[in-house]
């Protein structure tokens, strides 16, 4: 069953990330324990564009993967059905099969999608894809785990 969209205020409650590393602007669709669809509006004001590349701004692939990981983390937290505390963090534990197929530039809207492939022994595996105007920018499989930190 799909849940309502998630706005930036709820995202800020669920994720520990803040500017300049918060990379999800809004969740459009979420089906707990199954899938999520979110967006990142890419603007020229992103701090990474000053160095990547000044003459031709391109969103770094690692930042697209981070946006996808944050999207997957939102799916995890919403699926738990409870508010994570300040000591709950979702960590990357693996990235497989990452393929970059399209550059992402200022003015693009990155559509972020993640679906649960497997959850076992506290390790979650997601199939993820980011696209612009229906064209795949990156796809991969991400593995994450949720941990308490002191």
Backbone as ProteinMPNN parsed JSONL, in Angstrom:
{"seq_chain_A": "XXXXXXXXXXXXXXXXXXXXXXXXXXXXXXXXXXXXXXXXXXXXXXXXXXXXXXXXXXXXXXXXXXXXXXXXXXXXXXXXXXXXXXXXXXXXXXXXXXXXXXXXXXXXXXXXXXXXXXXXXXXXXXXXXXXXXXXXXXXXXXXXXXXXXX", "coords_chain_A": {"N_chain_A": [[0.834, -1.18, 0.0], [0.593, 2.174, -0.871], [2.108, 5.039, 0.6], [1.545, 8.471, 1.631], [3.118, 11.226, -0.145], [6.345, 12.551, 0.786], [7.427, 15.465, 2.291], [9.976, 18.083, 2.441], [10.214, 18.792, 5.118], [9.584, 16.5, 6.602], [11.561, 14.822, 5.561], [13.844, 16.032, 6.636], [13.469, 15.329, 9.271], [13.815, 12.607, 9.177], [16.312, 12.01, 7.96], [19.782, 12.391, 8.832], [21.363, 14.122, 7.403], [22.434, 17.343, 6.237], [22.558, 20.566, 4.572], [25.672, 20.922, 2.94], [25.126, 18.356, 1.981], [22.675, 17.058, 1.966], [20.608, 15.49, -0.267], [18.086, 14.936, -1.271], [15.064, 16.23, -2.263], [12.301, 15.853, -2.23], [9.908, 13.291, -1.668], [8.103, 11.46, -3.92], [6.596, 9.115, -4.267], [5.954, 6.287, -2.221], [6.158, 2.984, -1.214], [5.947, 1.179, 1.419], [8.517, -1.031, 2.537], [8.945, -1.891, -0.04], [9.315, -0.038, -2.392], [10.509, 3.235, -3.518], [10.185, 6.587, -4.742], [11.771, 9.514, -5.527], [12.848, 13.007, -5.723], [15.565, 15.104, -6.802], [16.32, 18.324, -7.219], [18.5, 19.754, -9.36], [20.701, 22.375, -9.133], [22.595, 25.26, -10.246], [23.731, 26.329, -8.04], [24.788, 24.332, -6.44], [27.376, 23.263, -4.316], [29.445, 21.575, -5.299], [29.702, 22.128, -7.985], [31.447, 24.252, -8.37], [33.958, 23.184, -8.587], [33.708, 21.028, -10.274], [32.659, 20.735, -13.189], [34.395, 23.776, -13.547], [34.245, 24.983, -16.12], [32.384, 23.417, -17.414], [29.8, 22.454, -15.864], [29.094, 19.461, -14.164], [27.272, 17.023, -12.462], [28.826, 15.152, -9.965], [29.341, 11.618, -10.16], [29.516, 10.17, -7.772], [28.013, 11.748, -6.078], [25.478, 11.416, -7.128], [25.1, 8.725, -6.51], [25.146, 8.943, -3.726], [22.791, 10.442, -3.354], [20.956, 8.514, -4.139], [21.435, 6.599, -2.155], [20.549, 8.011, 0.106], [17.875, 8.165, -0.563], [17.172, 5.445, -0.47], [17.637, 5.08, 2.262], [15.584, 6.649, 3.324], [13.399, 5.093, 2.544], [13.911, 2.856, 4.141], [13.708, 3.945, 6.787], [11.044, 4.909, 6.772], [9.723, 2.511, 6.353], [10.157, 1.212, 8.748], [8.34, 2.438, 10.319], [8.598, 4.2, 12.39], [10.053, 7.026, 14.057], [13.437, 7.673, 13.52], [16.074, 7.938, 15.944], [18.567, 10.37, 17.058], [20.811, 8.824, 17.121], [20.696, 6.877, 15.204], [21.838, 5.629, 12.195], [22.18, 5.132, 8.686], [24.387, 3.21, 6.92], [26.493, 2.876, 4.015], [27.383, -0.309, 2.796], [28.118, -1.568, 0.575], [28.508, -1.288, -2.991], [27.407, -2.321, -6.018], [27.795, -3.036, -9.48], [27.581, -0.41, -10.546], [26.681, 1.858, -13.002], [27.202, 4.501, -15.142], [25.359, 6.527, -17.222], [24.517, 8.879, -18.332], [25.169, 12.358, -18.345], [24.554, 14.681, -15.68], [23.311, 17.84, -15.287], [23.245, 21.339, -14.216], [19.933, 22.492, -13.697], [18.664, 20.194, -14.359], [16.273, 17.719, -13.313], [16.623, 15.254, -11.107], [15.401, 12.093, -10.94], [14.92, 9.816, -8.458], [15.052, 6.436, -7.705], [14.399, 3.579, -5.741], [14.335, 0.156, -4.914], [13.551, -2.538, -2.77], [15.579, -5.303, -2.737], [16.534, -7.362, -1.157], [16.517, -8.274, 2.288], [18.42, -9.147, 4.906], [19.802, -10.374, 7.854], [20.218, -7.814, 8.906], [21.315, -6.424, 6.794], [20.549, -4.573, 4.009], [19.602, -4.782, 0.651], [19.387, -2.897, -2.227], [17.96, -2.154, -5.373], [18.782, 0.425, -7.447], [18.103, 3.464, -9.246], [18.754, 6.398, -11.067], [17.367, 9.019, -12.921], [16.912, 11.324, -15.672], [14.427, 13.076, -17.197], [13.303, 10.611, -17.946], [15.461, 9.232, -18.957], [18.077, 7.09, -18.163], [20.497, 7.968, -15.792], [22.223, 6.906, -13.877], [22.647, 3.613, -12.596], [22.523, 1.005, -10.153], [23.343, -1.453, -7.621], [22.821, -1.168, -4.248], [24.077, -1.742, -1.005], [23.159, -1.537, 2.33], [23.308, -0.841, 5.85], [21.681, -0.455, 8.984], [22.61, 1.269, 11.841], [23.199, 1.838, 15.325], [24.744, 4.599, 16.807], [27.08, 6.021, 19.088]], "CA_chain_A": [[0.0, 0.0, 0.0], [1.394, 3.382, -0.976], [1.973, 6.072, 1.628], [1.569, 9.805, 1.022], [4.417, 11.818, -0.448], [7.072, 13.078, 1.945], [7.997, 16.768, 1.976], [11.307, 18.362, 2.975], [10.164, 18.858, 6.582], [9.661, 15.112, 7.077], [12.889, 14.338, 5.177], [14.79, 16.557, 7.629], [13.282, 14.566, 10.513], [14.238, 11.219, 8.971], [17.727, 11.906, 7.605], [20.678, 13.26, 9.605], [22.107, 14.973, 6.484], [22.066, 18.748, 6.087], [23.307, 21.247, 3.519], [25.443, 20.75, 1.508], [25.107, 16.95, 1.6], [21.31, 16.56, 1.812], [20.436, 15.428, -1.716], [16.718, 14.552, -1.632], [14.184, 17.374, -2.041], [10.91, 15.448, -2.016], [9.531, 11.925, -2.029], [6.869, 11.488, -4.7], [5.852, 7.879, -4.027], [6.618, 5.317, -1.367], [5.437, 1.772, -0.858], [6.79, 0.663, 2.498], [9.143, -2.354, 2.375], [8.987, -2.287, -1.454], [9.954, 0.898, -3.326], [10.385, 4.667, -3.27], [10.53, 7.463, -5.863], [12.017, 10.849, -4.977], [13.504, 13.919, -6.66], [16.603, 16.061, -6.433], [16.414, 19.401, -8.197], [19.915, 20.094, -9.498], [20.849, 23.793, -9.469], [23.961, 25.749, -10.405], [24.205, 26.716, -6.715], [25.371, 23.202, -5.728], [28.784, 23.589, -4.046], [30.394, 20.769, -6.065], [29.873, 22.646, -9.34], [32.573, 25.193, -8.464], [35.172, 22.465, -8.942], [33.416, 19.834, -11.108], [33.877, 21.385, -13.641], [34.036, 25.193, -13.692], [33.934, 25.324, -17.521], [31.251, 22.586, -17.86], [29.314, 21.835, -14.63], [28.539, 18.121, -14.231], [27.099, 16.449, -11.127], [29.692, 13.987, -9.79], [28.667, 10.334, -10.022], [29.45, 9.794, -6.361], [26.91, 12.501, -5.475], [24.248, 10.75, -7.56], [24.994, 7.513, -5.688], [24.772, 9.382, -2.38], [21.369, 10.786, -3.403], [20.231, 7.24, -4.17], [21.556, 5.988, -0.824], [19.651, 8.739, 0.994], [16.524, 7.747, -0.935], [17.008, 4.11, 0.107], [17.546, 5.251, 3.719], [14.225, 7.121, 3.599], [12.531, 3.926, 2.443], [14.153, 2.046, 5.34], [13.147, 4.599, 7.968], [9.581, 4.923, 6.668], [9.264, 1.13, 6.481], [10.192, 0.876, 10.17], [7.132, 2.985, 10.909], [8.906, 4.998, 13.571], [11.018, 8.105, 13.877], [14.76, 7.307, 14.009], [16.639, 8.923, 16.871], [19.813, 10.989, 16.602], [21.879, 7.829, 17.129], [20.449, 5.886, 14.162], [22.444, 6.023, 10.931], [22.252, 4.105, 7.658], [25.706, 3.24, 6.283], [26.815, 2.059, 2.85], [28.296, -1.432, 3.0], [28.55, -2.042, -0.729], [27.935, -0.78, -4.238], [27.712, -3.26, -7.099], [27.263, -2.811, -10.815], [27.271, 0.992, -10.838], [26.892, 2.242, -14.399], [26.827, 5.886, -15.401], [24.925, 6.506, -18.621], [24.122, 10.209, -18.806], [25.609, 13.422, -17.44], [23.512, 15.455, -15.014], [23.765, 19.226, -15.308], [22.338, 22.285, -13.568], [18.637, 22.623, -14.358], [18.042, 18.87, -14.463], [15.592, 17.154, -12.146], [17.047, 13.868, -10.965], [14.377, 11.223, -10.36], [15.634, 8.802, -7.694], [14.193, 5.296, -7.432], [15.028, 2.455, -5.05], [13.435, -0.929, -4.538], [14.192, -3.528, -1.899], [15.864, -6.593, -3.363], [16.701, -8.363, -0.113], [16.839, -7.817, 3.64], [18.854, -10.335, 5.636], [20.807, -10.163, 8.906], [20.48, -6.386, 9.08], [21.861, -5.847, 5.561], [19.502, -4.336, 3.017], [20.101, -4.618, -0.71], [18.447, -2.12, -3.035], [18.216, -1.85, -6.778], [18.552, 1.863, -7.537], [18.226, 4.1, -10.561], [18.492, 7.834, -11.147], [17.122, 9.367, -14.319], [16.508, 12.684, -16.035], [13.494, 13.019, -18.33], [13.108, 9.216, -18.325], [16.72, 8.663, -19.435], [18.895, 6.65, -17.03], [21.777, 8.633, -15.54], [23.034, 5.917, -13.164], [21.949, 2.501, -11.971], [23.436, 0.218, -9.331], [22.792, -2.142, -6.463], [23.431, -0.639, -3.027], [23.843, -2.482, 0.228], [23.218, -0.636, 3.474], [22.917, -1.37, 7.142], [21.273, 0.556, 9.951], [23.366, 1.084, 13.075], [23.149, 2.825, 16.416], [26.061, 5.166, 17.098], [27.115, 6.771, 20.358]], "C_chain_A": [[0.88, 1.245, 0.0], [1.069, 4.358, 0.144], [1.985, 7.427, 0.936], [2.998, 10.269, 0.75], [5.039, 12.392, 0.825], [7.712, 14.4, 1.546], [9.335, 16.96, 2.693], [11.314, 18.393, 4.501], [10.266, 17.467, 7.194], [11.03, 14.512, 6.744], [13.925, 14.782, 6.206], [14.653, 15.851, 8.977], [13.833, 13.149, 10.391], [15.733, 11.072, 8.699], [18.582, 12.833, 8.464], [21.415, 14.268, 8.725], [21.554, 16.399, 6.459], [22.896, 19.343, 4.954], [24.793, 21.226, 3.881], [25.291, 19.289, 1.065], [23.699, 16.355, 1.515], [20.93, 16.634, 0.329], [19.069, 14.914, -2.158], [15.808, 15.726, -1.277], [12.757, 16.973, -1.686], [10.747, 13.978, -2.404], [8.17, 11.997, -2.713], [5.976, 10.297, -4.401], [6.659, 7.002, -3.079], [5.66, 4.177, -1.074], [6.326, 1.071, 0.157], [7.224, -0.775, 2.248], [9.32, -2.758, 0.911], [9.793, -1.307, -2.308], [9.711, 2.345, -2.91], [10.784, 5.418, -4.54], [10.624, 8.878, -5.309], [12.663, 11.724, -6.052], [14.589, 14.735, -5.976], [16.635, 17.079, -7.554], [17.854, 19.885, -8.227], [20.027, 21.548, -9.945], [22.319, 24.168, -9.58], [24.568, 26.134, -9.055], [24.808, 25.565, -5.92], [26.865, 23.474, -5.528], [29.786, 22.786, -4.871], [30.624, 21.299, -7.471], [31.03, 23.635, -9.464], [33.868, 24.49, -8.864], [34.951, 21.316, -9.906], [32.408, 20.162, -12.189], [33.53, 22.835, -13.903], [33.619, 25.579, -15.121], [32.751, 24.532, -18.074], [30.7, 21.828, -16.655], [28.618, 20.493, -14.861], [28.429, 17.589, -12.805], [27.979, 15.211, -11.0], [28.872, 12.711, -9.57], [28.511, 9.911, -8.576], [28.319, 10.535, -5.642], [25.563, 11.914, -5.901], [24.032, 9.477, -6.747], [24.61, 7.861, -4.257], [23.293, 9.755, -2.332], [20.511, 9.522, -3.414], [20.289, 6.533, -2.82], [20.641, 6.69, 0.177], [18.199, 8.364, 0.71], [16.227, 6.366, -0.351], [16.878, 4.189, 1.626], [16.156, 5.744, 4.112], [13.232, 5.973, 3.53], [12.684, 3.057, 3.685], [13.488, 2.655, 6.566], [11.619, 4.609, 7.925], [9.007, 3.519, 6.833], [9.243, 0.67, 7.932], [8.943, 1.388, 10.881], [7.378, 3.775, 12.182], [9.968, 6.03, 13.238], [12.388, 7.635, 14.372], [15.258, 8.365, 14.989], [17.965, 9.446, 16.328], [20.973, 10.001, 16.546], [21.689, 6.733, 16.077], [20.96, 6.412, 12.828], [22.386, 4.84, 9.97], [23.586, 4.287, 6.942], [25.703, 2.417, 5.005], [27.641, 0.869, 3.315], [28.728, -2.03, 1.662], [27.811, -1.37, -1.867], [28.365, -1.753, -5.32], [27.101, -2.771, -8.401], [26.9, -1.375, -11.145], [27.639, 1.31, -12.285], [26.348, 3.645, -14.594], [26.555, 6.017, -16.891], [24.585, 7.868, -19.195], [24.668, 11.233, -17.828], [24.383, 14.134, -16.872], [24.064, 16.856, -14.828], [22.8, 20.118, -14.535], [21.069, 22.458, -14.393], [17.926, 21.295, -14.526], [17.29, 18.535, -13.185], [15.92, 15.66, -12.14], [15.936, 13.093, -10.263], [15.104, 10.017, -9.765], [14.682, 7.672, -7.346], [15.0, 4.202, -6.746], [13.964, 1.422, -4.753], [14.227, -1.955, -3.733], [14.348, -4.831, -2.672], [15.926, -7.695, -2.31], [16.988, -7.668, 1.211], [17.171, -9.068, 4.449], [19.959, -9.953, 6.615], [21.194, -8.685, 9.04], [21.117, -5.703, 7.886], [20.723, -5.753, 4.555], [20.154, -4.125, 1.661], [19.005, -3.964, -1.537], [18.908, -2.087, -4.486], [17.849, -0.378, -6.932], [18.784, 2.363, -8.958], [17.942, 5.58, -10.407], [18.35, 8.177, -12.622], [16.768, 10.837, -14.451], [15.641, 12.559, -17.275], [13.332, 11.588, -18.867], [14.363, 8.509, -18.812], [17.619, 8.327, -18.246], [20.209, 7.422, -16.968], [22.734, 7.67, -14.844], [22.117, 4.817, -12.649], [22.972, 1.677, -11.212], [22.639, -0.63, -8.358], [23.553, -1.625, -5.26], [23.11, -1.565, -1.875], [24.101, -1.54, 1.391], [22.884, -1.394, 4.742], [22.595, -0.215, 8.061], [21.991, 0.251, 11.269], [23.055, 2.19, 14.083], [24.569, 3.3, 16.664], [25.975, 5.946, 18.398], [27.719, 8.127, 20.18]], "O_chain_A": [[1.813, 1.346, 0.796], [-0.077, 4.486, 0.575], [2.391, 7.526, -0.222], [3.955, 9.768, 1.34], [4.348, 12.678, 1.802], [8.459, 14.456, 0.569], [9.767, 16.098, 3.458], [12.325, 18.052, 5.115], [10.959, 17.277, 8.193], [11.598, 13.777, 7.553], [14.785, 13.996, 6.603], [15.615, 15.783, 9.741], [14.265, 12.559, 11.381], [16.354, 10.114, 9.159], [18.156, 13.941, 8.79], [22.038, 15.189, 9.252], [20.356, 16.619, 6.639], [23.818, 18.707, 4.444], [25.139, 21.491, 5.032], [25.326, 19.019, -0.135], [23.55, 15.234, 1.029], [20.931, 17.715, -0.261], [18.911, 14.499, -3.306], [15.78, 16.167, -0.128], [12.083, 17.671, -0.928], [11.374, 13.495, -3.347], [7.209, 12.526, -2.155], [4.757, 10.434, -4.293], [7.889, 6.977, -3.13], [4.498, 4.393, -0.73], [7.328, 0.45, -0.199], [6.439, -1.619, 1.816], [9.799, -3.859, 0.638], [10.819, -1.674, -2.881], [8.849, 2.645, -2.084], [11.615, 4.946, -5.316], [9.68, 9.381, -4.7], [12.983, 11.254, -7.143], [14.546, 15.013, -4.777], [16.938, 16.746, -8.7], [18.367, 20.374, -7.221], [19.515, 21.918, -11.002], [23.186, 23.465, -9.061], [25.787, 26.252, -8.938], [25.3, 25.793, -4.815], [27.549, 23.873, -6.47], [30.888, 23.274, -5.122], [31.629, 20.964, -8.097], [31.544, 23.835, -10.565], [34.773, 25.117, -9.415], [35.918, 20.681, -10.324], [31.252, 19.794, -11.986], [32.456, 23.11, -14.439], [32.733, 26.414, -15.3], [32.17, 24.919, -19.088], [31.08, 20.679, -16.431], [27.677, 20.396, -15.648], [29.378, 17.691, -12.027], [27.896, 14.309, -11.834], [27.849, 12.724, -8.886], [27.481, 9.351, -8.199], [27.734, 10.003, -4.698], [24.612, 11.916, -5.12], [22.908, 9.182, -6.341], [23.824, 7.143, -3.639], [22.608, 9.418, -1.366], [19.463, 9.471, -2.77], [19.304, 5.934, -2.388], [20.021, 6.031, 1.012], [17.388, 8.256, 1.631], [15.15, 6.144, 0.202], [16.095, 3.446, 2.217], [15.607, 5.305, 5.122], [12.325, 5.882, 4.357], [11.689, 2.572, 4.225], [12.784, 1.963, 7.302], [10.971, 4.346, 8.938], [7.923, 3.355, 7.392], [8.417, -0.16, 8.312], [8.535, 0.848, 11.91], [6.455, 3.993, 12.967], [10.689, 5.903, 12.248], [12.507, 7.234, 15.53], [14.907, 9.54, 14.88], [18.427, 9.018, 15.271], [22.018, 10.315, 15.977], [22.444, 5.761, 16.061], [20.573, 7.492, 12.382], [22.524, 3.688, 10.382], [23.886, 5.363, 6.426], [25.015, 1.401, 4.906], [28.522, 1.032, 4.159], [29.601, -2.897, 1.618], [26.664, -0.944, -1.734], [29.559, -1.982, -5.515], [26.027, -2.169, -8.414], [25.996, -1.141, -11.948], [28.761, 1.063, -12.726], [25.2, 3.942, -14.262], [27.396, 5.672, -17.722], [24.387, 8.005, -20.402], [24.64, 11.013, -16.617], [23.324, 14.183, -17.497], [25.152, 17.039, -14.28], [21.677, 19.714, -14.233], [21.116, 22.558, -15.619], [16.727, 21.259, -14.802], [17.636, 19.014, -12.106], [15.543, 14.915, -13.045], [15.576, 13.402, -9.127], [15.808, 9.292, -10.468], [13.624, 7.906, -6.761], [16.141, 3.931, -7.121], [12.837, 1.757, -4.389], [15.406, -2.2, -3.987], [13.379, -5.386, -3.19], [15.444, -8.807, -2.524], [17.619, -6.612, 1.251], [16.321, -9.935, 4.653], [20.929, -9.291, 6.246], [22.36, -8.358, 9.261], [21.432, -4.515, 7.955], [20.027, -6.733, 4.289], [21.131, -3.386, 1.535], [17.857, -4.409, -1.549], [20.102, -2.002, -4.773], [16.737, 0.026, -6.59], [19.536, 1.784, -9.743], [17.009, 5.975, -9.707], [19.108, 7.694, -13.463], [16.382, 11.499, -13.487], [16.067, 12.0, -18.286], [13.236, 11.376, -20.075], [14.333, 7.303, -19.056], [17.89, 9.191, -17.412], [20.937, 7.518, -17.956], [23.918, 7.62, -15.177], [20.959, 5.063, -12.312], [24.148, 1.647, -11.575], [21.414, -0.532, -8.284], [24.784, -1.637, -5.244], [22.008, -2.106, -1.781], [25.113, -0.842, 1.438], [22.257, -2.453, 4.707], [23.161, 0.871, 7.937], [21.977, -0.884, 11.747], [22.698, 3.311, 13.722], [25.495, 2.491, 16.725], [24.918, 6.464, 18.757], [27.824, 8.887, 21.143]]}, "name": "protein", "num_of_chains": 1, "seq": "XXXXXXXXXXXXXXXXXXXXXXXXXXXXXXXXXXXXXXXXXXXXXXXXXXXXXXXXXXXXXXXXXXXXXXXXXXXXXXXXXXXXXXXXXXXXXXXXXXXXXXXXXXXXXXXXXXXXXXXXXXXXXXXXXXXXXXXXXXXXXXXXXXXXXX"}
